[in-house]
Amino acid sequence: MHDPLRRPDPRESGMLVFGIPDVNPIVATKRHVAGAGAVWHKSGLLAFERAAHAAARRAGAFIRSRYGERQQVSFKSEVDLVTSVDREAERLIVDTLLGAFPAHGMVAEESTAQLGRDGYRWYVDPLDGTTNFAHAYPHFAVSIALARDDDFLLGVVYDPLRDETFAAVRGGGARLNGSPIAVSETAVLERALVATGFPYDRRQHARRYLRFWEEVMTRAQDVRRGGSAALDLCYVACGRLDAFWEWKLHPWDTAAGRLIVEEAGGRVTDFSALPHRLTGEETAASNGRVHDALLRALASPSAEPAG
């Protein structure tokens, strides 16, 4: 099926399989780690980054090749679906990353978490926006992040249809296809374009979630619901969106995007302005300028009883 959004890639020949130049798992793990202000061994971090990009593009090429076809769908819950493409894309990513760094841990959406032996841990969402993909709605991405203990080192989010790669390395800024990006300069919520999403229990708690939508909708310029939290976060990072909030996201949904927003100059917290937790239920991201106003908007329905 011809994809009008696809950009030609001279590296492709049939199914894309990218090599990972200069990736040496022994050299790559020789570094000094000292928390968030760590001094990284440059060549080692570069090896991690190359592996993440190669894995994202390898999976993205496969996803793109299957886009628009009839999908084999199964359901993990009432509205949470998964396709065979999710599982195969995840296998490609895991094989690429653990093939290069077998001592690393892995937390991936479609498989059991694997404990590592050296403190490094990958977070992988092979297809963020599966419902969109299953309906041939062209908005989804591959999301990959790497942490050392509790410090996130890098994040990569790849949109295979638009051929857009959002990436960040801790302390090195954020980029889109290699060019630096920064959050917007929108100063007030009334001029902000805000995005959100709804959790998988939305049928049971629709009224509660819609109260948040209503509260933000009546204060912001407008609200969007794209269906890929990873891309929503990246769109905040590059200024296409000014803010984003969502309930009950998973670590693989937010790990890469959170780092990309922060490295682009933005802010990510929970709804009470406390530090964002990957295992928490609340994610609020913004350009920083409208963050307090966003949290005030979210505070009103938060105080109401759940229903």
N, C-alpha and C positions, 0 to 999 in steps of 0.2 A: 504493500500500500504506500503510495507516495505521500510523504509528509511535508507540507509546505513550510513548516516551521524549522525543518531540519537544515542545518548548514553543512555543506560538504566538508568532509574531513579526509585529507589525503592519507592519513595513517590507516584508514579502514580498508579492509579487504575481506569481504564476507563478515564473519563474526569477529569483532574486535578483540584481540588479545594483546595487551600492552606489556612490554617488558618493563622491568624496574631497574634502570641503570644505576650502578654504584650503590646498590643496597647491600650492605654487609651487616648481618644481625649482630656480629661480634663487635665490630667497630661502632655500630649504631648505639649500643647500650653503654658505651664508655663515656659517662658524663657525670658532672657534679650536680646534684639536686639540692636546692636550699629553699624550698617553698616557692611561693608565687614569684619571688624575685630571683629565681635561679639563674645561674650563668650556664648556658647550654653549650655543649660541644657542637660547634656549627655544622660540621659534616654529618654528625649523628642525627641532629634534628632534621637536616635536609633529607636524609635517607627516609625518616619517618614520613615526611611531607610527600616525597616522591611516591612512596608506597600508597599513601592515602589517595593521592590524585590518580594513580594508575588503577587502583581498585574501584574508585568511583566511576572512572570513564569506562572501565571494562564492564561493570554492571550496567551503566547507563546505555552503552551501545546495545547490550542485550535487550534491555527494556524497550529501547526505541525500535528495535527490530520486531518486537511483538506488539507494539502499539497499534490499536485499531482492529486487532483480531478478536475473535470470540474467545473469552477467557474462561478457564476452569476455576470456578469460584467455590469456596467453602466458607462457612461462618464460624468465627470464634465466639461470637455472642450474637444477640439479636440484630445488631446493626454493624458489628465489626467483622469485616470480611478479609479474606486473604486469597491470593491467587497463586497458581503454580509459578508465575513469573517472580513474585516476591521471594519464594523459596530458592529458586535457581539464582536470582540476582544475589541473594545473601550468600549462597554457596560460593559464588565467584569472588565475592569480597573477602569472605573468611579465608578461602584458600590462598588468595593473594597476600593478605596481611600475615596470617600465621605461617604461610610458607616462607616469608621473609623474616619473621620474628616469632619463632615457635615458643618462646618463653613468655610471650605476652598473654594477658587475659582478654576475654571477649564477652561483651554484653550485646547481643543482637536480638532483634524483635522476634524472629521466627524460630529461635532455637534456645536450648538451655545454656545459661551462662557458663563460661569456662574460666576457671581460676588460673591466673598466671603465676609465674615463678619469680618475677623480677620487679613487681610493682607497677608495670605498665598495663593499661587496660583500654581496649578499643570499645567504642559505643557505635553501633551500626543500625541504621534504619535503611534497609535495602530499597524500599519504595515508599516514601512518605507521601501519602495521597493515593492510597490504593483504590479507594472508591472512585476517585476521579479517573484513574487509569482504567479501571474495569468498565467504566462508562464512556471511554474514549474522550474524556474531558481533559484538555491538554494543560494540566497543571499538577505536577508531581516532581519529586526529586529523590536523589540518593543522598543520605546524610551519614558522615563518618567523623568521629572525634577521637582523640587520644588523650588520656590522662596518665599522669604519674602519681600514684596514690590519689590525693584529692586535688592536685593541681592540673588543670587542663592546659595542654601544650599546643594543640592545633585542632582546627575544625575545617571540614570541606563539605560543601553542599553543592551538588551538581544537578542542574536541570538539563536533562538529555534532549529535550525537544528544542529549547532555545539555545542550547550549547553554551550555557552560562555556568561558570564555576565561581562560587563564592568561597573564599578561603581566608583563614587567619592563623597566625602563629602568635603565641603569647608574647606580648611586648613588641611585636613587629607590625602592628596595624592589620587592617582588613583590605581585601582586594576582590575585584570582580574581573575575571579573565586577565589577571595580572596587573590591572590598574588600581591604584588606591581608591577606596571609597570612604565616605563619611556620612553620618546621620544628617537629617534635615535640620534646617534652622527655624522651623516653625515654632513660634514662641507661646502660642495659646491654644488650648484644646479646641476652641471654637473654630479654628482654622486647620485643624488636624484631620488627616485621613487615618482612620483606625481600623484594624482588622481583629477578628476573633474567630473562634471555632466552638463547636459544641461537643461535650464528652459523649462517650458511648452509652451513658445512662440518660440521655436527653429525653427519651420517651417517658421515663418515669419521673423526671424532674424538670419538665419543659418550662413550667411557669417560673421556676426559680431562675433558670438560665436566661430566660427572656427578660426578666427584670434587670439583669445586668446590661443586656443589649439595649433596652429602652433607656436606661439611665445614661449610657454613653451616647446613644443616638441623639438624644435631646440636647447634648452639650457639645458634641464634636461636629465638624463639618459633614462627615459621613462615615459610615461603617461598611466594611467589606467582610465577606466570609469565603475564603479561597479554598480551604480544604487541605492545606499543607502547612503545618506549623513551622517546619524547617524553612520553607520559602517565605512565610510571613515574617519570621525573624530576620532573614536575609534582606527582605524588602525594607524593613526598618533600618537595617545597617546601611543600605545604599540610598536611603531617602525617598524611596517610592511610597513608603508608609511612614507615618510619624509615630505610631504606637500600635501595640498589640496586647491582647490579654486572652487567656484561656485557662480553663479548669482541667485538672486531671490528666496532664500530659505525662508521657513516660520519659525516662532518661534518654533513650535513643531519639526521641522527638526533638529534644531541646539542647543536647550537649554541644553539638557543633554550632548551632545557630546562636546560642547564648554567647559563646566566645567571639563569634563574628560581630555581634552587636557591640559587645564591650570594646573590642579592638577598633571598631569604627567610631567610638566616642559616645556610645549610647549607654543605657542603664537597664539592668534586669534585676527585678526583685520579686517578692511575693506581694500580695495585695495590701500588706501592712508595712511595706517599705523595708522589711527584713531581707537579709541576703537570700537569693534564690537557691532552693535546694532541688537537685535533680529528682529526688524521691518525694518532693512536696506536691501538693495539689494545686498550687497557684503559680501562674506565670504572668508577669506584667513586664513588658519591654517597651522602651521608648527612646526618643532622641535625647532624653534627659531634661529637656526644657519643659515638656508637657507632662512629665512623670507625676509630679505631685497632684496636678489637676486630674489626671487619669485615676490615681488612687482614691482621690476624694469621690469621684463618680462611682467607683467600685465599692466604696465603703457603705453607701446607703443600702443597697440590696444585701450586702454581706451581713448587716445588722438585723435583717428580717429573718424570721424563722424559716428553715428549709421546708419545702413543700413540693 
